[in-house]
Amino acid sequence: MTNTRLLENKIYLCIFSFLFFILKINSTFSHECILKDTTPKEITIYNSCLSQKNSKYNLDAKKFQEMEQKIIKLENENLLLKNKLLFFKKKIYDFLNNI
């Protein structure tokens, strides 16, 4: 009885995970730029759509680059602070030894 119940729970979990995965993929790729006609209006709409998609990707790349630079800056600051802390520890140690 218990083994059957566990198997049913695993099956339900697998089905739920699969459906969630499919829905997530569908929402991610839901918007595509499609040229519907060769009229100037449709070409303008299509070009506008492509421009918006490219600007989104460029914005994401810019944010990623800014975050990388911020991480490098923080790592350098962390090293500087560690060196300062080591310097003060040494000063305190020397002071205590001279007393």
MARGUFI-588853 format. One line per field, with one value per atom (N, C-alpha, C): residue number from 1; residue in one letter; x, y, z. Coordinates in steps of 0.1 Angstrom, whole numbers, plus 2048, in hexadecimal, padded with zeros to 3 digits. Atoms other than C-alpha are relative to their C-alpha. Example, Ala and Ser with C-alpha at 12.3 -4.5 7.8 and 13.67 -1.06 7.14 Angstrom:
REM MARGUFI-588853
resi <- (1; 1; 1; 2; 2; 2)
resn <- (A; A; A; S; S; S)
east <- (809; 87B; 809; 7F7; 889; 7F8)
north <- (7F4; 7D3; 80C; 7F5; 7F5; 80B)
up <- (800; 84E; 800; 800; 847; 808)
END
This chain:
REM MARGUFI-588853
resi <- (1; 1; 1; 2; 2; 2; 3; 3; 3; 4; 4; 4; 5; 5; 5; 6; 6; 6; 7; 7; 7; 8; 8; 8; 9; 9; 9; 10; 10; 10; 11; 11; 11; 12; 12; 12; 13; 13; 13; 14; 14; 14; 15; 15; 15; 16; 16; 16; 17; 17; 17; 18; 18; 18; 19; 19; 19; 20; 20; 20; 21; 21; 21; 22; 22; 22; 23; 23; 23; 24; 24; 24; 25; 25; 25; 26; 26; 26; 27; 27; 27; 28; 28; 28; 29; 29; 29; 30; 30; 30; 31; 31; 31; 32; 32; 32; 33; 33; 33; 34; 34; 34; 35; 35; 35; 36; 36; 36; 37; 37; 37; 38; 38; 38; 39; 39; 39; 40; 40; 40; 41; 41; 41; 42; 42; 42; 43; 43; 43; 44; 44; 44; 45; 45; 45; 46; 46; 46; 47; 47; 47; 48; 48; 48; 49; 49; 49; 50; 50; 50; 51; 51; 51; 52; 52; 52; 53; 53; 53; 54; 54; 54; 55; 55; 55; 56; 56; 56; 57; 57; 57; 58; 58; 58; 59; 59; 59; 60; 60; 60; 61; 61; 61; 62; 62; 62; 63; 63; 63; 64; 64; 64; 65; 65; 65; 66; 66; 66; 67; 67; 67; 68; 68; 68; 69; 69; 69; 70; 70; 70; 71; 71; 71; 72; 72; 72; 73; 73; 73; 74; 74; 74; 75; 75; 75; 76; 76; 76; 77; 77; 77; 78; 78; 78; 79; 79; 79; 80; 80; 80; 81; 81; 81; 82; 82; 82; 83; 83; 83; 84; 84; 84; 85; 85; 85; 86; 86; 86; 87; 87; 87; 88; 88; 88; 89; 89; 89; 90; 90; 90; 91; 91; 91; 92; 92; 92; 93; 93; 93; 94; 94; 94; 95; 95; 95; 96; 96; 96; 97; 97; 97; 98; 98; 98; 99; 99; 99)
resn <- (M; M; M; T; T; T; N; N; N; T; T; T; R; R; R; L; L; L; L; L; L; E; E; E; N; N; N; K; K; K; I; I; I; Y; Y; Y; L; L; L; C; C; C; I; I; I; F; F; F; S; S; S; F; F; F; L; L; L; F; F; F; F; F; F; I; I; I; L; L; L; K; K; K; I; I; I; N; N; N; S; S; S; T; T; T; F; F; F; S; S; S; H; H; H; E; E; E; C; C; C; I; I; I; L; L; L; K; K; K; D; D; D; T; T; T; T; T; T; P; P; P; K; K; K; E; E; E; I; I; I; T; T; T; I; I; I; Y; Y; Y; N; N; N; S; S; S; C; C; C; L; L; L; S; S; S; Q; Q; Q; K; K; K; N; N; N; S; S; S; K; K; K; Y; Y; Y; N; N; N; L; L; L; D; D; D; A; A; A; K; K; K; K; K; K; F; F; F; Q; Q; Q; E; E; E; M; M; M; E; E; E; Q; Q; Q; K; K; K; I; I; I; I; I; I; K; K; K; L; L; L; E; E; E; N; N; N; E; E; E; N; N; N; L; L; L; L; L; L; L; L; L; K; K; K; N; N; N; K; K; K; L; L; L; L; L; L; F; F; F; F; F; F; K; K; K; K; K; K; K; K; K; I; I; I; Y; Y; Y; D; D; D; F; F; F; L; L; L; N; N; N; N; N; N; I; I; I)
east <- (808; 800; 809; 7F8; 81B; 809; 7F8; 831; 7F7; 809; 813; 7FD; 802; 80C; 80C; 7F4; 830; 802; 7FF; 830; 7F6; 80A; 810; 804; 7FB; 81F; 80B; 7F5; 83E; 7FB; 806; 829; 7FA; 806; 815; 80A; 7F6; 834; 807; 7FA; 843; 7F7; 809; 824; 7FF; 800; 822; 80C; 7F3; 847; 800; 800; 843; 7F7; 809; 825; 805; 7FA; 836; 80B; 7F4; 855; 7FA; 805; 840; 7FA; 806; 82D; 80B; 7F5; 84D; 807; 7FA; 85D; 7F7; 809; 83E; 7FF; 800; 83D; 80D; 7F3; 862; 801; 7FF; 85F; 7F3; 80D; 83C; 800; 801; 844; 80B; 7F7; 854; 7FD; 802; 859; 7FD; 804; 847; 7FC; 804; 845; 7F4; 80C; 821; 7FD; 803; 820; 80C; 7F5; 837; 7FC; 804; 824; 809; 7F8; 837; 7FC; 804; 822; 804; 7FC; 829; 80F; 7F1; 84E; 805; 7FD; 84F; 7FD; 804; 83D; 80B; 7F6; 856; 80D; 7F4; 874; 800; 802; 867; 801; 800; 862; 80E; 7F2; 886; 808; 7F9; 893; 7FE; 803; 881; 807; 7FA; 88E; 80F; 7F2; 8B2; 804; 7FD; 8B0; 7FF; 801; 8A5; 80C; 7F4; 8C2; 80C; 7F5; 8DA; 800; 801; 8CC; 804; 7FC; 8D0; 810; 7F2; 8F4; 807; 7FA; 8FB; 7FF; 801; 8ED; 809; 7F6; 902; 80E; 7F3; 921; 802; 7FF; 919; 802; 7FF; 914; 80E; 7F2; 936; 809; 7F7; 947; 7FE; 803; 936; 806; 7FA; 941; 80F; 7F2; 965; 804; 7FD; 964; 7FE; 802; 956; 80B; 7F5; 970; 80D; 7F4; 98C; 7FE; 802; 97C; 802; 7FF; 97A; 80F; 7F2; 99F; 807; 7FB; 9A7; 7FD; 804; 993; 807; 7F9; 9A3; 80E; 7F3; 9C5; 801; 801; 9BB; 7FE; 802; 9AE; 80C; 7F3; 9CE; 80A; 7F7; 9E2; 7FC; 804; 9CD; 802; 7FD; 9D0; 80F; 7F1; 9F6; 803; 7FD; 9F6; 7FB; 805; 9E1; 809; 7F7; 9F7; 80D; 7F4; A16; 7FE; 803; A06; 7FF; 802; 9FC; 80E; 7F3; A1F; 80A; 7F8; A2F; 7FC; 805; A1B; 807)
north <- (7F4; 800; 80D; 7F4; 819; 801; 7FF; 810; 806; 7FB; 816; 80F; 7F2; 837; 809; 7F8; 843; 800; 800; 838; 80A; 7F6; 84C; 80E; 7F2; 86B; 803; 7FD; 868; 802; 7FE; 865; 80E; 7F2; 884; 80B; 7F6; 897; 801; 800; 88D; 807; 7F9; 898; 80F; 7F2; 8B9; 807; 7FA; 8C0; 802; 7FF; 8B8; 80B; 7F5; 8CF; 80E; 7F3; 8EB; 804; 7FE; 8E7; 805; 7FC; 8E9; 80E; 7F3; 907; 80B; 7F6; 919; 802; 7FE; 912; 807; 7FA; 91D; 80F; 7F1; 93F; 806; 7FA; 944; 803; 7FE; 940; 804; 7FD; 94D; 80B; 7F4; 96D; 7FE; 800; 96B; 80B; 7F6; 985; 7F9; 807; 979; 80A; 7F7; 98C; 7FA; 806; 987; 804; 7FB; 99B; 809; 7F8; 9B0; 80F; 7F2; 9D0; 808; 7F7; 9EE; 7FF; 800; 9ED; 7F3; 80D; 9C8; 7FF; 800; 9CD; 809; 7F7; 9EA; 7F9; 807; 9D5; 7F5; 80B; 9B8; 806; 7FA; 9CF; 805; 7FB; 9DF; 7F4; 80B; 9BD; 7FB; 804; 9B2; 80A; 7F6; 9D3; 7FE; 802; 9CD; 7F4; 80C; 9AA; 802; 7FD; 9B5; 809; 7F6; 9D2; 7F8; 808; 9B9; 7F8; 808; 9A2; 809; 7F7; 9C0; 805; 7FC; 9CC; 7F6; 80B; 9AA; 7FF; 802; 9A8; 80C; 7F5; 9CB; 7FF; 802; 9C3; 7F5; 80B; 9A3; 805; 7FA; 9B7; 809; 7F7; 9D1; 7F7; 809; 9B5; 7FA; 806; 9A5; 80B; 7F5; 9C7; 803; 7FD; 9CC; 7F5; 80B; 9A9; 802; 7FE; 9B0; 80C; 7F4; 9D2; 7FB; 805; 9C1; 7F6; 80A; 9A5; 808; 7F7; 9C0; 807; 7F9; 9D3; 7F6; 80A; 9B3; 7FD; 802; 9AC; 80C; 7F4; 9D0; 800; 801; 9CC; 7F5; 80B; 9AB; 804; 7FB; 9BB; 80A; 7F6; 9D8; 7F9; 808; 9BF; 7F9; 806; 9AC; 80A; 7F5; 9CC; 804; 7FD; 9D5; 7F5; 80B; 9B3; 7FF; 800; 9B5; 80B; 7F4; 9D8; 7FC; 803; 9CB; 7F5; 80B; 9AC; 806; 7F9; 9C2; 809; 7F8; 9DA; 7F8; 808; 9BE; 7F9; 806; 9AF; 80A; 7F6; 9D0; 804; 7FC; 9D4; 7F9)
up <- (800; 800; 800; 7FF; 80A; 7F3; 80C; 7EB; 7F4; 80B; 7D4; 802; 7FE; 7E4; 7FD; 804; 7E0; 7F1; 80F; 7BC; 7FA; 805; 7B6; 802; 7FD; 7C7; 7F6; 809; 7B1; 7F2; 80D; 792; 7FF; 800; 79B; 800; 800; 7A3; 7F2; 80E; 781; 7F6; 809; 76F; 802; 7FC; 782; 7FB; 804; 77B; 7F1; 80F; 756; 7FB; 804; 753; 803; 7FC; 766; 7F6; 80A; 74F; 7F3; 80D; 730; 800; 7FF; 73C; 801; 7FF; 745; 7F3; 80D; 723; 7F7; 809; 711; 803; 7FC; 724; 7FC; 803; 71D; 7F1; 80F; 6F7; 7FA; 805; 6F3; 7F6; 809; 6E1; 7F5; 80B; 6BF; 7F6; 80B; 6A4; 7F3; 80D; 685; 7F6; 80A; 665; 7F9; 805; 65A; 7F2; 80D; 63A; 7FB; 805; 624; 7FF; 800; 629; 809; 7F7; 638; 80E; 7F2; 657; 807; 7FA; 65E; 801; 7FF; 657; 80B; 7F5; 66F; 80E; 7F4; 68A; 803; 7FE; 684; 804; 7FC; 686; 80E; 7F2; 6A6; 80A; 7F7; 6B5; 802; 7FF; 6AC; 808; 7F8; 6BA; 80F; 7F2; 6DB; 806; 7FB; 6DE; 802; 800; 6D6; 80C; 7F5; 6EF; 80E; 7F4; 70A; 802; 7FF; 703; 803; 7FD; 703; 80E; 7F2; 724; 809; 7F8; 733; 800; 801; 727; 807; 7F9; 734; 80F; 7F2; 756; 805; 7FC; 757; 801; 800; 74E; 80D; 7F5; 769; 80D; 7F4; 783; 801; 800; 779; 805; 7FB; 77E; 80F; 7F2; 79F; 809; 7F8; 7AB; 801; 800; 7A1; 809; 7F7; 7B3; 80F; 7F3; 7D2; 805; 7FD; 7D1; 803; 7FD; 7CF; 80D; 7F3; 7EC; 80B; 7F5; 800; 803; 7FE; 7FA; 808; 7F9; 805; 80E; 7F2; 824; 808; 7F9; 82D; 803; 7FE; 829; 80B; 7F5; 840; 80D; 7F4; 859; 805; 7FD; 858; 806; 7FB; 85D; 80E; 7F3; 87B; 80A; 7F7; 88A; 804; 7FE; 886; 80A; 7F7; 897; 80E; 7F3; 8B4; 806; 7FB; 8B8; 804; 7FC; 8B8; 80C; 7F4; 8D1; 80D; 7F5; 8E8; 805; 7FD; 8E6; 807; 7FA; 8F0; 80E; 7F3; 90F; 80B)
END
